[in-house]
Amino acid sequence: QLQLQESGPGLVRPSETLSLTCTVSGGSISSSSYYWGWIRQPPGKGLEWIGNVFHTGSTYYNPSLKSRVTVSVDTPKKQVSLRLNSVTAADTAVYYCARRYYYGSGIIGGFDYWGQGTLVTVSS
Amino acid sequence: SYELTQPPSVSVSPGQTARITCFGDILPKQYAYWYQQKPGQAPLLIIYKDIQRPSGIPERFSGSSSGTTATLTISGVQAEDEADYYCQSADNSGLYPMFGGGTNLTVL
């Protein structure tokens, strides 16, 4: 059974960089059938997509966050990473790692596996 | 950029049918996906490609899509179905997903 586990600091100072890692177990990270992504959810609010990475390293980011975000994949370690620069209190959220299925023929599907999420608080 | 619009809340009595709508101009071109999220848990994919149900999802959950509106239908609602529900689609390329604002389903 595929499992995704997020890890990283739970507290980040304003203006610093948020760094999280998602470790994938029980399945392949390098298959051409999957994209790997990050989604966040501020307390009491809805879901916001942050970015996706393909096993080739190709990345796609939410335009509203693009200037501050880097998502990368380390296939030997089976890890997906997120870096978000210059954080503010508005970046306080539960951050989820998730797999997005690629059906082929240009059809990229929904997020079918999710990590449990990790709360990151931005505060001094 | 495209947006998906959901009603903030829907209320139904146990055993009745709940319908949650998702409106978006991209929906005639891209599939809709639906997620259920209970408090303190990660979202769970319950409908994919408008109408498909992943294995393990009860048959009372169904999806449909017509024009600019996708609909999640829960037939014979149970107390355990009380949760937030999110629709999701993507832009024309499919590479940039977006979520609706979410609908809180209350079982009276």
Interface residues (C-beta under 8 A of the other chain):
Chain A: G37 I39 G46 L47 E48 W49 N52 Y60 N62 P63 Y96 R100 Y101 Y103 G106 I107 I108 G109 G110 F111 D112 W114 G115 Q116 G117
Chain B: S1 Y31 Y33 Y35 A42 P43 L44 L45 Y48 K49 P54 Y86 Q88 A90 G94 L95 Y96 P97 M98 F99 G100 G101 G102
